[in-house]
Amino acid sequence: MSAVSDRLPTFPWDKLEPYKKTAAAHPDGIVDLSVGTPVDPVPELIQKALIDAADSPGYPTVWGTPALRDAITGWLERRLGAREVTHRHVLPIVGSKELVAWLPTQLGLGRGDRVAFPRLAYPTYEVGARLARAEHEVYDDPRDLDPAGLKLLWLNSPSNPTGKVLGKQELTEIVAWAREHGVLLFSDECYLELGWEADPVSVLHPDVNGGSYDGIVAVHSLSKRSNLAGYRAAFLAGDPAVLGPLLEIRKHGGMMTSAPTQAAVVAALGDDEHVRVQRERYAARRTLLREALLGHGFRIEHSEASLYLWATRGESCWATVAHLAELGILVAPGDFYGAAGEKFVRVALTATDERVRAAVARLTA
């Protein structure tokens, strides 16, 4: 029997280890701008909610508490402009990466089915297709795809890695195309609250979906906007005809968000101030890093949203990785996200203010 791991590509981040060692040898230490993991404190009100719910001896439910579902529906209407969202339109999940990896399997996809995602994209979209033994393909414009056998279409706006944002009109046309051809559309919107030079729009907005959630589901995470990557807190919102069966499958599979985490998410979604504070941190770091990279001879494309700068010096991404590692700065090579990124690197904004200033000093020396 072939191991499941045989279906998967080499884990990309392992390839960075030699460059990480080089960067770590810098006299002033490494500045790690590669993975994009949050480094700032979890807001106190969220920590308090988690602690207050620590005495949770019973099993949590997969669908979450009514308070959690209320918090999600309220946030969707307040922040995204969604309308008439009920509990049937939402589903808490244990981390968005876990969802992306196992969604094709949970949808029952397999050999002969196709999953499509952007040409430059988060690698886990492909991993999910491979785990399900489905076919996968990339696109520049999803409307150019052959819809025959296309069972799952991933959108990602704002994009990881490029920070590109799909406009409202383009989203509207893509949603209409997917519905016309009976293609299930999942929109990864985990960076939606982190727009800098653009105002990202959700597929849940009525101007995009015409007031109907048929055939569309949005994926949201609290990892970046609330510094909760360690909590594995995320949720889905959209078509009840899709979420209902997923809920039943996840009940059988035991995919329950812990009760303390559910309480923490209620607190996080009910407070906009900590998101504003975190946005300001990232905006300041982005300004410093962007100017330093431009001054160092880089060109930056897209990057109008999300937590990354998509940068190039017109050379192999690995040559750029090596160059920056000598300066003690670790970044992600663009080919992690597809062959089209072979001359780019992804520079994360997720380092402390002190480490960002260190990187800027090295780039401008």
Summary of the structure (lengths in Angstrom):
residues: 365
radius of gyration: 20.4
end to end distance: 55.9
largest distance: 58.5
contacts: 1224
relative contact order: 0.18
helix: 45%
strand: 16%
